[in-house]
């Protein structure tokens, strides 16, 4: 039996257009979670002659676990649809998933995804 590879694709981005749910990239995956998160990055500026520092920035984190499609296809979809060329477009991470279990009926492995 050949074991199918299960991976977690995670994208964290900060652009204004991704904060609005309808503009988040549609992904070639059936399973996905969208979360509003804060990210630490020091950004300094000046407003009305006063200096200010912003430590936490509002971002969106999208996660999807894939087994039946290549994680690279999901990464390509995110990069294609989320890229604005501006700072804050974000980063995509791909991590292996060792196992998964569906709690309701105790299905495990790739069938749980």
C-alpha positions in Angstrom: 0.0 0.0 0.0 1.4 3.4 -1.0 0.8 6.0 1.7 -0.6 9.3 0.4 1.2 12.4 1.6 -0.7 14.7 3.8 0.4 18.3 4.2 -0.6 21.5 6.0 -0.4 24.6 3.8 -0.5 27.8 5.9 -0.6 31.4 4.5 -0.3 34.5 6.6 -0.9 37.8 4.8 -1.6 41.4 5.8 -2.9 43.2 2.8 -6.2 45.2 3.2 -7.9 43.2 0.5 -7.3 39.9 2.3 -8.9 41.1 5.5 -12.2 41.2 3.6 -13.4 37.6 3.5 -14.7 37.8 -0.1 -11.3 38.7 -1.4 -9.3 35.9 0.3 -7.9 33.6 -2.3 -10.1 30.6 -3.3 -8.0 27.5 -2.9 -8.2 24.1 -4.7 -9.0 22.4 -1.4 -12.1 21.4 0.4 -10.8 21.8 3.9 -9.7 25.3 5.1 -9.7 27.5 8.1 -9.5 31.3 8.1 -8.3 33.1 11.2 -7.7 36.7 12.1 -4.3 37.0 13.8 -1.8 39.6 14.9 1.8 39.5 14.0 4.7 41.2 15.7 6.8 43.5 13.5 8.0 47.0 14.5 7.0 49.7 12.1 7.7 53.3 12.8 6.2 56.4 11.3 5.2 60.0 11.8 1.7 61.4 12.1 0.9 65.1 12.7 4.5 65.7 13.6 4.5 63.0 16.3 6.6 59.7 16.0 4.7 56.5 16.6 5.5 52.8 16.6 3.2 49.9 15.7 4.2 46.6 17.2 1.2 44.3 16.3 -0.3 44.2 12.8 -3.6 42.7 11.9 -3.2 39.7 9.5 -5.1 36.8 8.1 -4.0 33.2 8.5 -5.4 30.6 6.1 -4.8 26.9 6.7 -5.7 23.9 4.7 -4.8 20.3 4.9 -4.4 18.5 1.6 -4.0 14.9 0.7 -5.7 14.4 -2.6 -4.1 17.4 -4.4 -0.5 18.6 -4.4 0.4 21.2 -1.8 2.4 23.0 -4.5 -0.9 23.6 -6.4 -2.3 25.3 -3.3 0.8 27.3 -2.9 0.7 28.4 -6.5 -3.0 29.4 -6.1 -2.2 31.5 -3.0 0.8 33.2 -4.6 -1.1 33.9 -7.8 -4.2 35.4 -6.1 -2.7 37.1 -3.0 0.2 38.9 -4.6 -0.1 42.7 -4.8 3.5 43.5 -5.0 3.2 45.5 -1.8 4.7 44.8 1.7 2.4 42.5 3.6 1.5 40.0 0.9 2.6 37.4 3.4 4.4 34.1 3.4 3.3 30.5 2.7 4.5 27.6 4.7 4.1 23.9 3.9 4.4 21.3 6.7 4.0 17.5 6.7 1.1 16.1 8.7 2.0 12.9 10.3 -1.6 11.8 11.0 -5.2 13.0 11.1 -8.3 11.8 12.9 -11.9 12.8 12.3 -13.4 12.9 15.8 -17.1 12.2 14.9 -16.5 8.7 13.4 -12.9 8.0 14.3 -11.7 7.9 10.7 -8.0 8.2 10.5 -5.2 9.0 8.0 -5.9 10.5 4.6 -9.6 9.6 4.7 -10.0 12.0 7.6 -8.8 14.9 5.5 
